Amino acid sequence: MNMQANKEMAKKNIPTKASEEFRNFPMVPRVVYGIGSFSTLGDILMPKRKHSEAPMIYLVDDVFENTEIINRIPSIFCDQIILISADEEPKTEQVDALVNMIRETYTELPSGIIGIGGGTLLDLAKAVAIMLTNNGSASEYQGWDLVNKKSIYHVGIPTISGTGAEVSRTTVLMGPEKKLGINSDYTTFDQVILDPDLTIGVPKEQWFYTGMDCFIHCVESLNGTFLNAFSKSYGEKSLELCKEVFLEDIEESDSREKLMMASWHGGMSIAYSQVGVAHAMSYGLGYVLGVKHGIGNCLVFQFLEEFYPEGVQLFNLMLEKHNIILPKGVCSNLSDNEMNTMITVAMGMEPLWENALGEQWKSIISPKKLKAIYQKI
């Protein structure tokens, strides 16, 4: 295709072959890393404040209520700290309620949204930042590249490692009809603070399940058809770190730092590739049964030796080393309608299936096959 033809196609907003092959994905432009780096938040936010009546809104996991972390938040002027439970997956209606509350409370847009917590709080922060500048319900933007207007300034501060939400261009939400992310160039955080000390005190099972989210999406990325040198370089490093954390005997402080880096690198890996079978099926579990994402991935992954033999073998070793016993009978009492809904949600994750199995994935995966796997869980 010659240059003139490319120009004509661009005028008509028709993708050229080059634009179809090369995606110009955003990355987090600024990141602070290090033990104690949470203390830099006030200095980071100050230049971003429009004026004293345009607040910073902090969305914080409610496990930190009455703790030192709350006291260290640099809240000034009319800033607001909103404590939110992470016991359930984030919902589009929850995003809509937060956005409406902020709009009703303040006469203009806040200076920024800061998410402090695990994947649930980080996803809520990203979604709220988007919806403050875009009309309608968050459910209307579940999908790929549906957001038209830039989000307001938003900061992510993870307090548990594994989801990769701090670096990804998606915010996974439970909607009225599906569990699906808002995947867009405007989702990515403007600033991230990575302080390993913020992950001190995470309960062991939660630490394991969230860490396995990272391990599993690296396995899926590295074995996917979308794999390229960019995603491979990050995925391999993340997988190496996960093996150190979950299979070797290392100091707890070292483990915190390594898992935080594994989460970052894992998120970078899937930014340029995609996840696969476990994540697609976990979305079904989450939508129908409310199973949290990390444990949902584990429940599915244990039965995916057909697709990821080496990964499942390592996963079983990790389960054994950390004395983790996965729940059983999770899907045993599902009605036919619930099972069908679960399968429909999972089958709807087409990019994930294509990454896992190629363009002909529908000839490999069927509702019957998914049902057989779900029935084992």
Secondary structure, 3 states (H helix, E strand, C coil): CCHHHHHHHHHCCCCCHHHHHCCCCCCCCEEEECCCHHHHHHHHHHHHCCCCCCCEEEEEEHHHCCCHHHHHCCCCCCCEEEEECCCCCCEHHHHHHHHHHHHHHCCCCCCEEEEEECHHHHHHHHHHHHHCCCCCCHHHHCEECCCCCCCCCEEEEECCCCCCCCCCCEEEEECCCCEEEEECCCCCCCEEEECHHHHCCCCHHHHHHHHHHHHHHHHHHHCCCCCCHHHHHHHHHHHHHHHHHHHCCCCHHHHHHHHHHHHHHHHHHHHCCCCCHHHHHHHHHHHHHCCCHHHHHHHHHCCCCCCCHHHHHHHHHHHHHCCCCCCCCCCCCCCHHHHHHHHHHHHCCHHHHHHHHCCCHHHCCCHHHHHHHHCCC
